[in-house]
Amino acid sequence: MLAKNKKKLKGELEKLQKLGIKNIIDGKLLDSSSKKTFQNHTPVDGKFICDVPEGSIKDIDKAAKCAKKAFNTWKNIDHKSRKEILYNIADKIESYAEEIAVLESYDTGQPIRFTKKAAIRGAYNFRYFADKTIDAANGLSTPDTHHVNFTMKQPIGPVGVITPWNAPFMLSTWKIAPALAAGCTVVHKPAELSPVTANYLSKAAHEAGLPDGVWNTVHGYGETVGKALTEHDDIKAIAFVGETTTGSHIMRQGASTLKRVHFELGGKNPVIVFDDADLDRALDAVIFMKYSLNGERCTSSSRLILHEKIYDSFLKKLKARVNKIKVGNPLDPNTEIGPLIHSSHQEKVLSYANLAKEEGANILAGGDKPKGKLSKGCYVNPTLVDGVTPKMRLGQEEVFGPFLSVMKFKTEAQALKIANSVRYGLTAYIWTNDTSRAHRIARDVEAGMVWINSQNVRHLPTPFGGVKYSGIGRDGGEYSFDFYMETKNICVAYGTHSIPKLGK
């Protein structure tokens, strides 16, 4: 399979390097207005992938104006036609599944065992929201004695979507599918560190019959095109997935135009394991939720909070498993951890291993780079650290890599205090067979999402989002439409109410 994936990749890279990546504005493939480009390299070994247009303020302005013009058409397309187009997009995405898998793996360093599911999940997102187009505008009926009130939802207008580098394809579909289903038009700004599959996604949409201007893609840096997008008056809302500090910048930049914002930001998520839990299942879930996707996921359970009775035995099994995790070429189906997104991020994650030593924690596994043939890439060995306390930086800061910190607790109250001791509040995972305890902690833990006796299993109708510094708003099902649509109330009189008379 590795040889087959490499062969497929070679063919796709030849196309990319011949044609390059372009901005897609009003359905046309365009260079940046400045003609500037930047180079994209793989974290596997630093080799060149392709040139990417360095978008400008002019490009964002053009894309936003096209989205505004197209909005007048797209919002009025009947729901059956809109549903059919979204279904066609899903079919087109699946037709590019192999290309998407190898390119995303090579571009991001994510193991192909995960990226091969990206197209399938992306297609599912479009089909799910396609089925929601008929219900998107639904509201409530609230009759009074002399009036009937009813509400309807209407698309907010052109929206900006800024997506991250860790799971770029799937997360783009997650944001853009409900926007299109709601009747909004889109200007998409992909992460500059993982730009490749964004064009396959947009290409699939246009081949599926999406009208020109409804979906525009502008590549470039956050400080320029990202800032221009968040400040543009024609863009009515910004959906952003990424780092917390960037989210606060976007909020400031959009303030002057009163932009609605939806943020899915960082996390320092706890997984609490009590001594009465199914420990074998808990061990599998702890390892998967921290080390899958290279640990570069906002929902990863990065703080393991273990009951003192099981601390030593659980940690011993955990250490043995972590040391067996296969680090390697992300195109190899046997690889479980690939290279991190960039050398700067690699160094950031490794710096926390040095910090562990400074703060008095114990590195039980990893904390270094692999040697040999992997030394040229942005690899970090899966790292396990115990002896961590909530006051340490290791217990507070998001590492965003294959790095797990372990803490000990004695009582339920102590576990909850540790879990809530950080500024983030995205997810929490609770492992116990005590039903009452599970409900108490789920109620009191400061998190937007809680899984009990489970890893993160995504169900699209449920709300996805965090509290505190982990975000604003919710994705998923009807919750997505709360962001992409405005609610309008209409009041109709029966003609039986009295009207005050002035000046008679």
Secondary structure as UniProt FT lines:
FT   HELIX           2..19
FT   STRAND          23..25
FT   TURN            26..27
FT   STRAND          28..30
FT   TURN            33..34
FT   STRAND          37..41
FT   TURN            43..45
FT   STRAND          48..53
FT   HELIX           57..74
FT   TURN            75..76
FT   HELIX           79..95
FT   HELIX           97..108
FT   HELIX           112..115
FT   TURN            116..117
FT   HELIX           118..131
FT   TURN            132..137
FT   STRAND          141..143
FT   STRAND          147..155
FT   STRAND          159..162
FT   HELIX           168..182
FT   STRAND          186..189
FT   TURN            192..193
FT   HELIX           196..207
FT   TURN            208..209
FT   TURN            212..213
FT   STRAND          215..217
FT   HELIX           222..226
FT   HELIX           227..231
FT   TURN            233..234
FT   STRAND          237..241
FT   HELIX           244..254
FT   HELIX           255..257
FT   STRAND          260..264
FT   STRAND          270..273
FT   TURN            275..276
FT   HELIX           279..291
FT   HELIX           292..295
FT   TURN            298..299
FT   STRAND          303..307
FT   TURN            308..310
FT   HELIX           311..322
FT   TURN            323..324
FT   TURN            330..331
FT   TURN            333..334
FT   HELIX           343..359
FT   STRAND          362..365
FT   HELIX           372..374
FT   TURN            375..376
FT   STRAND          383..386
FT   TURN            390..391
FT   HELIX           393..395
FT   STRAND          403..409
FT   HELIX           412..419
FT   STRAND          424..425
FT   STRAND          427..431
FT   HELIX           435..444
FT   STRAND          449..452
FT   TURN            460..461
FT   STRAND          467..468
FT   TURN            469..470
FT   STRAND          471..472
FT   HELIX           477..484
FT   STRAND          485..493
//
